[in-house]
């Protein structure tokens, strides 16, 4: 049976880290960079589109320098609102600036095994099982491909991952694994089979694509070609910058914002030049390099500020934002994971980022943990409850109840309490037992989360995919594998 989705709606607590003037200055600096420094576009089709619209194209370096006015004109064509559709229409997600949704993240390469607890390479079965747990959890609104199906051919891996998600969940699928034109065409064909045809897919896109830029100031050729295929079919597409301050971006956060912004809006402008009105979104997961190790941190004050600032930029351009949240740099579900994911999620949600990514991943999006998935959902629930604020109306002020109880009474059995007690947030994994009860068992939240994940996997049965559609997806993947000359992969159980 399909589950409900419980997003954050109209947060009453808001955070602002950039003034209107500061957003304008970042935008102006970004246009100057695109026009004078340029962005690398290693795709013949992309270069042709830019050249046809008056940009300066260097065919040797593959660098495009586009006038600011051209970029602004292209971005103005992007729709401000649209919906991410789901296999179950009741789970469609309006991207309208009022809703904040949480999702898994990807594409991890290792899994903390739910049975043994050991770290191992990820496989297709993991993609299916993660999707099944995500299908059950109300906090998970849509799926990213959380881990790489490394037991499938590289040429068709992204397609196997999508098929596994659609077979195990009725929620929207967003993938960062489709990075070639060949796979994109097949993915669109698969999505059309799910939606009921090409025109139905255009009306209700059950698939969206995420492509990554290459910081600093470069795109990836296959990703560009895949994005253009998606846009042509009406499938939403976004570009994510992961610029790292002091490494692939300047040491100053504002400078890193300019570099990342140039990457993202130049790619979105390309899509709009090719397909005016195509649904696009801004995506970002900037960080600051760990100066001691050179590692991607996956958590820290700069990350949290980047999240809030990027939303201001996405709002300025009038497009939805997919924001790297959660995805802690911690190696296991611990205090570091709680702090990083709590603060990053609060900041991103308080500025109304449309899509929050990262649930369930550790070590900077490298390692999947079911325990972390459940604990991240707890964090999201806390943030959701905080951002609802405090209602102040006649019923909430409770004057009648206060009169009934009077001095020295109790509210537990009052009718007003009965009406509203379930509105109070209830923990699933916080340890609020008496000290003696804890001392006797010495178990912890991670143990409870692991047990809950096992229970969901053992009992939850997602609404099945139509066998005819499932066979069609398999045939599309098989055709891609024949064309690529690779052996197929066994479907997950």
LINVENMO-V394980 format. One record per residue. N is the residue number from 1. RES is the residue in one letter. PHI is phi in whole degrees, -180 to 180 (NA if undefined). PSI is psi in whole degrees, -180 to 180 (NA if undefined). Layout:
N RES PHI PSI
N RES PHI PSI
//
This chain:
1 X NA 137
2 X -68 144
3 X -98 163
4 X -79 169
5 X -124 133
6 X -121 87
7 X -83 174
8 X -84 127
9 X -122 130
10 X 47 64
11 X -53 134
12 X -89 -19
13 X -100 126
14 X -126 150
15 X -123 140
16 X -135 122
17 X -110 -11
18 X -128 134
19 X -77 167
20 X -58 -40
21 X -65 -39
22 X -68 -37
23 X -63 -43
24 X -61 -40
25 X -66 -41
26 X -64 -42
27 X -61 -47
28 X -63 -41
29 X -65 -37
30 X -63 -47
31 X -62 -38
32 X -63 -41
33 X -64 -46
34 X -63 -37
35 X -80 -37
36 X -101 -37
37 X -93 -46
38 X 93 169
39 X -130 139
40 X -81 128
41 X -126 86
42 X -81 57
43 X -142 120
44 X -55 -41
45 X -65 -42
46 X -63 -42
47 X -63 -40
48 X -64 -41
49 X -63 -47
50 X -60 -46
51 X -63 -40
52 X -64 -21
53 X -105 12
54 X 96 7
55 X -78 158
56 X -87 123
57 X -120 124
58 X -98 108
59 X -71 -20
60 X -81 -47
61 X -90 -14
62 X 66 22
63 X -92 134
64 X -108 131
65 X -118 113
66 X -114 137
67 X -59 143
68 X -57 -38
69 X -63 -35
70 X -66 -42
71 X -64 -45
72 X -63 -42
73 X -63 -41
74 X -67 -46
75 X -62 -31
76 X -64 -17
77 X -83 -14
78 X -70 137
79 X -67 140
80 X -78 -29
81 X -139 144
82 X -165 -180
83 X -121 145
84 X -91 116
85 X -85 160
86 X -126 163
87 X -57 -37
88 X -98 112
89 X -56 -26
90 X -68 -12
91 X -105 14
92 X -61 148
93 X -120 105
94 X -70 126
95 X -97 91
96 X -130 10
97 X 82 -2
98 X -107 -19
99 X -113 143
100 X -122 119
101 X -113 148
102 X -108 149
103 X -149 166
104 X -70 -180
105 X -137 173
106 X -160 178
107 X -118 95
108 X -61 158
109 X -118 -4
110 X -137 157
111 X -132 137
112 X -83 104
113 X -56 133
114 X -71 -21
115 X -94 -51
116 X -91 -22
117 X 78 -1
118 X -83 152
119 X -85 131
120 X -146 170
121 X -67 145
122 X -79 156
123 X -147 176
124 X -62 -37
125 X -59 -35
126 X -64 -42
127 X -57 -45
128 X -65 -44
129 X -72 -37
130 X -63 -41
131 X -63 -37
132 X -67 -44
133 X -66 -43
134 X -63 -33
135 X -62 -35
136 X -76 -38
137 X -76 125
138 X -64 -29
139 X -71 -25
140 X -85 115
141 X -91 -31
142 X -155 173
143 X -112 132
144 X -94 158
145 X -72 104
146 X -70 -38
147 X -137 160
148 X -82 133
149 X -82 80
150 X -75 -6
151 X -95 14
152 X -118 159
153 X -62 141
154 X -59 -34
155 X -69 -21
156 X -129 10
157 X -59 -48
158 X -60 -31
159 X -75 -42
160 X -60 -40
161 X -64 -44
162 X -63 -44
163 X -61 -38
164 X -66 -39
165 X -67 -48
166 X -64 -29
167 X -76 -15
168 X -123 6
169 X -159 151
170 X -99 5
171 X -89 167
172 X -62 146
173 X -114 127
174 X -124 129
175 X -124 142
176 X -105 8
177 X -99 -5
178 X -94 102
179 X -130 20
180 X -137 157
181 X -63 -40
182 X -61 -49
183 X -66 -36
184 X -64 -42
185 X -64 -40
186 X -68 -40
187 X -63 -40
188 X -64 -40
189 X -64 -41
190 X -65 -44
191 X -63 -37
192 X -65 -36
193 X -64 -40
194 X -66 -44
195 X -78 -25
196 X 105 26
197 X 124 166
198 X -64 -43
199 X -70 -37
200 X -64 -37
201 X -65 -39
202 X -63 -37
203 X -75 -38
204 X -134 83
205 X -71 108
206 X -84 0
207 X -132 143
208 X -137 151
209 X -111 144
210 X -120 129
211 X -121 147
212 X -101 142
213 X -82 172
214 X -119 103
215 X -78 142
216 X -95 137
217 X 60 46
218 X -147 155
219 X -113 170
220 X -107 130
221 X -60 -50
222 X -62 -38
223 X -64 -41
224 X -61 -47
225 X -65 -39
226 X -64 -42
227 X -63 -40
228 X -67 -36
229 X -64 -45
230 X -62 -46
231 X -61 -38
232 X -61 -31
233 X -91 -1
234 X 82 14
235 X -85 125
236 X -59 142
237 X -138 140
238 X -130 160
239 X -122 133
240 X -111 127
241 X -94 140
242 X -125 36
243 X -56 137
244 X -115 118
245 X -58 133
246 X 78 6
247 X -133 -72
248 X -104 10
249 X -148 164
250 X -59 160
251 X -68 -24
252 X -85 136
253 X -55 -40
254 X -62 -40
255 X -66 -40
256 X -65 -36
257 X -61 -40
258 X -64 -47
259 X -61 -49
260 X -64 -39
261 X -64 -40
262 X -61 -41
263 X -63 -48
264 X -71 -51
265 X -72 -26
266 X -67 -38
267 X -69 -43
268 X -64 -38
269 X -63 -41
270 X -57 -47
271 X -60 -42
272 X -71 -31
273 X -66 -38
274 X -77 -40
275 X -137 82
276 X -55 132
277 X 87 4
278 X -64 140
279 X -71 120
280 X -131 163
281 X -146 156
282 X -88 142
283 X -139 143
284 X -154 145
285 X -151 54
286 X -68 156
287 X -150 -176
288 X -121 136
289 X -63 145
290 X -78 110
291 X -67 -15
292 X -86 -29
293 X -124 -18
294 X 82 7
295 X -81 157
296 X -73 122
297 X -75 -45
298 X 70 22
299 X 165 138
300 X 154 167
301 X -59 -37
302 X -63 -41
303 X -58 -44
304 X -67 -39
305 X -69 -40
306 X -58 -41
307 X -59 -46
308 X -70 -40
309 X -68 -40
310 X -64 -35
311 X -64 -37
312 X -62 -38
313 X -69 -44
314 X -61 -41
315 X -62 -39
316 X -61 -39
317 X -86 -7
318 X 73 31
319 X -126 155
320 X -64 162
321 X -123 133
322 X -109 116
323 X -115 132
324 X -67 110
325 X -126 -179
326 X 50 -135
327 X 46 51
328 X -57 157
329 X -82 -5
330 X -65 152
331 X -87 -17
332 X -151 165
333 X -67 102
334 X -144 -168
335 X -61 -37
336 X -62 -45
337 X -60 -42
338 X -64 -44
339 X -66 -50
340 X -63 -46
341 X -74 -32
342 X -66 -48
343 X -70 -42
344 X -65 -39
345 X -71 -40
346 X -61 -48
347 X -62 -46
348 X -67 -37
349 X -75 -36
350 X -67 -22
351 X -98 7
352 X 69 40
353 X -62 134
354 X -70 -42
355 X -130 124
356 X -109 120
357 X -107 155
358 X 125 -5
359 X -55 128
360 X 94 -7
361 X -104 146
362 X -120 171
363 X 54 47
364 X 62 46
365 X 73 23
366 X -98 -35
367 X -121 129
368 X -89 139
369 X -138 121
370 X -65 -37
371 X -60 -45
372 X -64 -35
373 X -57 -50
374 X -68 -38
375 X -70 -35
376 X -64 -39
377 X -63 -35
378 X -63 -44
379 X -60 -46
380 X -59 -41
381 X -63 -39
382 X -64 -48
383 X -62 -43
384 X -59 -44
385 X -65 -41
386 X -63 -44
387 X -74 -11
388 X -71 -18
389 X 71 -159
390 X -121 120
391 X -74 138
392 X -131 96
393 X -145 -176
394 X -59 -43
395 X -67 -41
396 X -71 -33
397 X -69 -22
398 X 59 36
399 X -63 -38
400 X -64 -42
401 X -64 -41
402 X -62 -39
403 X -66 -41
404 X -65 -44
405 X -75 -44
406 X 66 -174
407 X -66 135
408 X 78 5
409 X -88 -163
410 X -140 150
411 X -100 -7
412 X -60 -38
413 X -99 5
414 X -72 144
415 X -56 -33
416 X -63 -41
417 X -65 -43
418 X -59 -38
419 X -69 -33
420 X -117 -5
421 X -62 -33
422 X -75 -6
423 X -79 -17
424 X -75 137
425 X -66 135
426 X -120 128
427 X -75 147
428 X -105 -26
429 X -130 0
430 X -74 141
431 X -92 102
432 X -117 21
433 X -73 159
434 X -58 152
435 X -57 -40
436 X -63 -39
437 X -65 -41
438 X -65 -44
439 X -62 -32
440 X -70 -40
441 X -101 -35
442 X 57 26
443 X -87 174
444 X -148 176
445 X -56 -40
446 X -60 -39
447 X -65 -43
448 X -66 -41
449 X -65 -41
450 X -62 -44
451 X -64 -39
452 X -66 -41
453 X -62 -43
454 X -61 -41
455 X -63 -43
456 X -63 -46
457 X -62 -35
458 X -78 -24
459 X -118 -26
460 X -82 127
461 X -115 107
462 X -66 157
463 X -59 124
464 X -70 153
465 X -77 140
466 X -54 127
467 X -56 -34
468 X -66 -43
469 X -67 -42
470 X -59 -41
471 X -66 -36
472 X -66 -41
473 X -62 -44
474 X -62 -39
475 X -67 -38
476 X -63 -45
477 X -64 -43
478 X -61 -38
479 X -64 -40
480 X -63 -42
481 X -68 -37
482 X -64 -43
483 X -63 -36
484 X -83 -12
485 X 72 37
486 X -123 157
487 X -76 148
488 X -76 178
489 X -122 151
490 X -72 141
491 X -72 148
492 X -67 152
493 X -84 NA
//
